[in-house]
C-alpha cells in the first residue's frame, strides 16, 4: 500500500499515512484539523543493477535504448569487459562466440586473430 505524506498547516509537522490508492487522500487529525497533502517526486529506480551475465537483461535494456547501433555495441563491450574482469581476464561469452564462429566458418574471427602490421622493413605485433 502506498504511503502518503501530510503536513499540519499550523505546526509544520509532517506525518506519513498508509492509504489504498482508491481512498480519498485526506487526513483529519483527532482535533478535526485537515492536514495538507504533500506531493513528492517518486523514488522509483529502474535498471540500477546491471548483471553482465544476464542475457535477458541485455536484450531488454537494448530494446529500450534510444541511440545508435554503436551505442549498443559500446554497451556490449562494457559488459564484456566486466565479465572478463570477474573471470580472470577473458570473457567466456566472447570466447564461446569466437569458437562457434571458427567451427562454422573454418577460420578464426577477425577480432580473435593476432594483429600484426608487417612491411618490407618491420613486423609489429599489436597484442
Secondary structure, 3 states (H helix, E strand, C coil): CCEEEEECCCCCCEEEEECCCCCCCCEECCCCCEEEEECCCCCCCCCCCCCCCCHHHHHHHHHHCCCCHHHHHHHHHHHHHHHHHCCCCCCHHHHHHHHHHHHHHCCCCCCCCCCEEECCCCEEECC
